[in-house]
Amino acid sequence: MNANNIMFYFIFLFSGILLGCDAENFSTFDTMPPDEDIEILFANKNDSIKQLVEFCKSNPSVKWLGTESTGIDLSTVLAVKPENTDISEARRAFTDIGGEALMCTRDWGQQDFPLVSVTLPLYSSGLSVSGVSKGIKFIPIVSNNVRARVKSGELKKLGEDGWYIYLSET
């Protein structure tokens, strides 16, 4: 790396730091849609949303599925790739609801690796290290932790048992 490249890098980095300092005047929550929009989506696209949960249930090796053709993360414990038709159907459901990804979370410490939650990010703002995400989460077992997250406002009940609107800030 020559001296000009190094200087450009530091100017770019310093500019990013300065611009980031003003970010406290802008709330990323302001760019998130109201909960009512997600409630309407859940009511209108319920079949597609539940199809994605069924995809997680029937494909225990899937940890994450993105919209791109190569976007899939499989468990190293169960590295069995789902059928291409199942993946295509899940991606069609993404298109139907406007989702960004699908996260299937399991308890890898228990026998049969039970499904803990299914997360459908619908909106996000910011960077992976500092941002906000809002979407739909399915949690099949309502624990004390889930109740505490509802009470704190991190989760909001979405009509049916186990279904929530989530708001996550990183």
N, C-alpha and C positions, 0 to 999 in steps of 0.2 A: 504494500500500500504506500503510495507516494504522499508527499506532504500536502498536496492539494486535496487528495481524497480524505486524509485525516482531518484537515481543517473543515471540509464540507461535512464530514460525519459529526464533528463536535458542534458546528453551527446548527445542524439539523437536530441533534439531540437537545441542545440548549433551547432552541426554538420550541421544541415539543414540551419541554419542562415549563417554559414561560406560558405557553398557551394552555397547558394543563392546569396551571395555577388559577386561571380564570374560570375553570370548569365548575367551581363551587357556586357560581351565579346561575348556572343552568342545571335544572333538575332533569335527569333522564326519565324520571317518573312521569314528567309532563308529556313525553312522547309515547307512552304506553296507552293503549286503548282502555276505555272504561270496562269494568267487569261485565256490564250489561252486554257489550259486544260479544264477549266470550260465552256468556249464557245463551245468547241467541244462536251463536255458532254451534254450541253443544246441542241445543234443541233441534236445529235444522240439519246437522250433519252427524247425528248420533250413531247411525249405522256405520259410517266410515270410521268414526273415532273408536267404536267398539271393535271394529275389524282389526285395528292396529293393536288393541289389547289382546285379542285372540291370536294375532301373529306372534306376540311375545310369549303367550302361554304355550303355543304349539311349537315354538322354536327356541328351546332353552339355551342354545349356544349363542344367540344374538344378544350382544350388549348394547350396540348402537347401530342404527341404520340411518343413513343420510339420503338425500334426494339424488345425488349423483350415482352413476352406474357402478362406480368403484367404492362408494361410501358405505362400508360395512365393517364393524368391529366384532370379532367373534371371541368368545371365551377360550382361554388356553386349556381349561378343564374339559370342555366339550367343544372341540374344534370341528363340529359338523356343520357344514354350510347348508342353509335351508335351500329348498328347491327354488329354481329361478322363477317359477310361476308364482310362488308364495311371495318372493321379493317384489316381483312386478306388481302384484295385487296390493301389497303394502305401499308401494310408491304411488300407485293410483289413488289410494286413500289419502296420502299426503297432499297430492294435487287437489283433491276434492275439498280438503279442509284448509289448505294453505299453510301446512306445517313446515317447519324447518328441519326437523329430525325426529327420531324416535329413540328413546332410551329405555331399555328393559333392565331393571335392577333386580338381582337375585341374591339370596343369602347362600353364598358359596360354602359356608361352614356347616350347613345342614344337609342331611341326606335328601336326595331328589331336588336340591337347589330350588326351593320355593320362590315364586315371584313375589318381590317385596313392593315394587312400584313400577308404573309405566309413566314416563314423562313425555309430553308432547309440547315442545317449545313452539309458541306461535309468533311471539314478538321478542326482539332483543335489540338492545342499544348499547353501544360502548365496545370495549375490547374484551378479550377473554380474561384479562387480568383485572379489569375494572369495568363493570357494566351491570346491566339489569336484564332479566329475562322474565317473561310472563307467558303462561300457557295453561294447559290442562294436565292434571296428574291423577292417576288412578292408583289407590292404595287399598289392596284387598282386605287388610287387617288393620282395624282402627285401634292403635295402641295409645298409651298415655302420652308418648312423644307426639303422635299425630294430633291428639287433643290439645296439647300445649302449643303446637304450631298453628292450630286454628285460633286458639285464644290470643296468640301474639299477632295474628293478622298475616302470617306468612302463607297460610292456606285459608281458602274460603270455600265452604261447602257449595257444591254445584248440583243441587237437586237430589240426585240419587246417592245412596250409601256408597262410600269409597271414592267418590268423584269430587275433585277440588279444582279451583283456580289457584295457581301458585304464583308467587312473586318472589324472585330470587335476586339478590344483590350480591355482586362479588367485588 
